[in-house]
């Protein structure tokens, strides 16, 4: 039998939250009662290359289940994650990374992350990666993994992250099954003070 465990939100966190529990419930009800209006309004938060005119197109017919959101709009995920924040938040921290050894840490600003992502996106293009191509990412939990994912998004490539604990055969199978054009990896990662070859 499953149990429901509730944990109180610390007041210091709750005070800085963008919405309170009552507002959350109100938003939830709006999203259920009129998803078209709710998501149509919230979709405006993003920057669109080509704005959408249709919020959702769904079918739950047996044999033809289809769910499409904002299908006539075009956006770039990397631009929404980075570019739109540069003017106001360029020098603010976008990533805080802590290594296996807690004394190792790194902070990356939006400006630096944007630079690294654009640079790596150009590397991917030079290697022949195009929109729609699949890029497998087999890396430890380092900032460069986020750079790789955002660089793929920037050029329209699909990234497929492969879990670092898989066997070599399982990794190979996922690379083959995804039809990856390129694999981004590292020599090793660190876990519990040990170097773990990838």
QUIFEN-V737406 format. One line per field, one symbol per residue. psi: psi as a letter, one per 40 degrees, with the letter a starting at -180 (. if undefined). Layout:
psi: ???
This chain:
psi: hiihhhhihhdddddeidiidddddddddddddgdddddddddedihhdhiiehdihihfhheghhhhhfdeihihdddddcdeedddedeihdhhhhadheehihhhidddddddddddddddddeehiheihhhhgiigiddddddddddddeeihihhhheeiiddddddddddefhdihhaidiihhfeihhi.
